[in-house]
Amino acid sequence: MNWPGQLPPRKDWELRRLTSADALAIADHWRALPSGSRYSRFGHILPDATLERFAEDLDFDTDLFCGAFSPEGDLVALVQAAPEWDGAWELSFSVLPRVQRKGLARRLGDRILRMLAAQGARRVRMCCLASNQAMAQLAAALGFALQRESTFIRGECELVPPNVRGLRPGQRERLRGI
Ligand SMILES: CC(C)(COP(=O)(O)OP(=O)(O)OC[C@H]1O[C@@H](n2cnc3c(N)ncnc32)[C@H](O)[C@@H]1OP(=O)(O)O)[C@@H](O)C(=O)NCCC(=O)NCCS
């Protein structure tokens, strides 16, 4: 007989910061991207072996990663923030096609911008192909000011630092979770 108390806890969607323990999940995620998404994310249709190498070489001390895991435990959406030479950070997103347009990139973007603001970052950038309307609209929704430069769209966003209580202007209580 199945008593409710004996059932395993319900697994649900999880959205969290990633660590070096997640490097294999990142490799799996990148390998699961179809060629069009690989091109949009990396500017090339990279082969699996190159993506695996990229994942092995990731530096979790310098870059920030946030990901969304499905109830099955698959890393289905990922955002990476990488520091640039001038103190700004660059964001890169990838979401598996089967879960696109469900708000995952938006939530990951909001989360990583809050994390960056909390650790003192002031400027964040993104860059995508001018044909990538999905990314351009996502960036605009996250507060980036966009500019077209030949075949690219570049976006920049100024972060507002949290005050001593960890709150941003207009915010009355700390944001928890996602
Ligand atoms: C761009 C990408 C990350 C968006 O991820 P997503 O989880 O589907 O985006 P969300 O569901 O959070 O959408 C947030 C907003 O972005 C915009 N958007 C997302 N997908 C869109 C699409 N296909 N067409 C137009 N606008 C789109 C919309 O404004 C959307 O808000 P709405 O659904 O309320 O209208 C995803 O399409 C992707 O991984 N593409 C391939 C890789 C890539 O292009 N990476 C960017 C390089 S940095």
The ligand as an SDF file (V2000), in Angstrom:
LIG
                    3D

 48 50  0  0  0  0  0  0  0  0999 V2000
   16.9650   33.8030  -26.4180 C   0  0  0  0  0  0  0  0  0  0  0  0
   16.5560   32.6980  -25.4650 C   0  0  0  0  0  0  0  0  0  0  0  0
   17.6550   32.5460  -24.3950 C   0  0  0  0  0  0  0  0  0  0  0  0
   15.2270   33.0840  -24.7730 C   0  0  0  0  0  0  0  0  0  0  0  0
   14.9280   32.1040  -23.7850 O   0  0  0  0  0  0  0  0  0  0  0  0
   13.4390   31.8370  -23.2840 P   0  0  0  0  0  0  0  0  0  0  0  0
   13.5050   31.0940  -21.9900 O   0  0  0  0  0  0  0  0  0  0  0  0
   12.6510   31.2230  -24.3670 O   0  0  0  0  0  0  0  0  0  0  0  0
   12.9140   33.3270  -23.0250 O   0  0  0  0  0  0  0  0  0  0  0  0
   11.7100   33.7390  -22.0480 P   0  0  0  0  0  0  0  0  0  0  0  0
   10.6220   32.7440  -22.1470 O   0  0  0  0  0  0  0  0  0  0  0  0
   12.2480   34.0370  -20.6910 O   0  0  0  0  0  0  0  0  0  0  0  0
   11.1930   35.0670  -22.7490 O   0  0  0  0  0  0  0  0  0  0  0  0
   11.3460   36.3650  -22.1500 C   0  0  0  0  0  0  0  0  0  0  0  0
   11.0270   37.4020  -23.1990 C   0  0  0  0  0  0  0  0  0  0  0  0
   11.9770   37.3290  -24.2750 O   0  0  0  0  0  0  0  0  0  0  0  0
   11.3130   37.5500  -25.5330 C   0  0  0  0  0  0  0  0  0  0  0  0
   11.3570   36.3240  -26.3550 N   0  0  0  0  0  0  0  0  0  0  0  0
   11.7610   35.0900  -25.9860 C   0  0  0  0  0  0  0  0  0  0  0  0
   11.6660   34.2490  -27.0380 N   0  0  0  0  0  0  0  0  0  0  0  0
   11.1950   34.9620  -28.0740 C   0  0  0  0  0  0  0  0  0  0  0  0
   10.9070   34.6590  -29.4230 C   0  0  0  0  0  0  0  0  0  0  0  0
   11.0880   33.4260  -29.9260 N   0  0  0  0  0  0  0  0  0  0  0  0
   10.4680   35.6500  -30.2210 N   0  0  0  0  0  0  0  0  0  0  0  0
   10.2960   36.9050  -29.7510 C   0  0  0  0  0  0  0  0  0  0  0  0
   10.5450   37.2600  -28.4650 N   0  0  0  0  0  0  0  0  0  0  0  0
   10.9860   36.2900  -27.6460 C   0  0  0  0  0  0  0  0  0  0  0  0
    9.8880   37.9280  -25.1880 C   0  0  0  0  0  0  0  0  0  0  0  0
    9.8510   39.3280  -24.9760 O   0  0  0  0  0  0  0  0  0  0  0  0
    9.6750   37.1740  -23.9010 C   0  0  0  0  0  0  0  0  0  0  0  0
    8.6580   37.6920  -23.1040 O   0  0  0  0  0  0  0  0  0  0  0  0
    7.1270   37.1770  -23.3730 P   0  0  0  0  0  0  0  0  0  0  0  0
    7.1620   35.6780  -23.4830 O   0  0  0  0  0  0  0  0  0  0  0  0
    6.4000   37.6760  -22.1500 O   0  0  0  0  0  0  0  0  0  0  0  0
    6.7030   37.8480  -24.6450 O   0  0  0  0  0  0  0  0  0  0  0  0
   16.3190   31.3430  -26.1870 C   0  0  0  0  0  0  0  0  0  0  0  0
   15.4750   31.5890  -27.3050 O   0  0  0  0  0  0  0  0  0  0  0  0
   17.5960   30.6640  -26.6670 C   0  0  0  0  0  0  0  0  0  0  0  0
   18.2280   29.9240  -25.9270 O   0  0  0  0  0  0  0  0  0  0  0  0
   17.9770   30.8900  -27.9370 N   0  0  0  0  0  0  0  0  0  0  0  0
   19.1760   30.2240  -28.5010 C   0  0  0  0  0  0  0  0  0  0  0  0
   20.4740   30.7240  -27.8780 C   0  0  0  0  0  0  0  0  0  0  0  0
   20.5800   32.2320  -27.9520 C   0  0  0  0  0  0  0  0  0  0  0  0
   20.0730   32.8910  -28.8550 O   0  0  0  0  0  0  0  0  0  0  0  0
   21.3160   32.8010  -26.9680 N   0  0  0  0  0  0  0  0  0  0  0  0
   21.5260   34.2210  -26.9150 C   0  0  0  0  0  0  0  0  0  0  0  0
   22.9710   34.5340  -27.1910 C   0  0  0  0  0  0  0  0  0  0  0  0
   23.6080   35.4950  -25.8420 S   0  0  0  0  0  0  0  0  0  0  0  0
  1  2  1  0
  2  3  1  0
  2  4  1  0
  2 36  1  0
  4  5  1  0
  5  6  1  0
  6  7  2  0
  6  8  1  0
  6  9  1  0
  9 10  1  0
 10 11  2  0
 10 12  1  0
 10 13  1  0
 13 14  1  0
 14 15  1  0
 15 16  1  0
 15 30  1  0
 16 17  1  0
 17 18  1  0
 17 28  1  0
 18 19  1  0
 18 27  1  0
 19 20  2  0
 20 21  1  0
 21 22  1  0
 21 27  2  0
 22 23  1  0
 22 24  2  0
 24 25  1  0
 25 26  2  0
 26 27  1  0
 28 29  1  0
 28 30  1  0
 30 31  1  0
 31 32  1  0
 32 33  2  0
 32 34  1  0
 32 35  1  0
 36 37  1  0
 36 38  1  0
 38 39  2  0
 38 40  1  0
 40 41  1  0
 41 42  1  0
 42 43  1  0
 43 44  2  0
 43 45  1  0
 45 46  1  0
 46 47  1  0
 47 48  1  0
M  END
$$$$
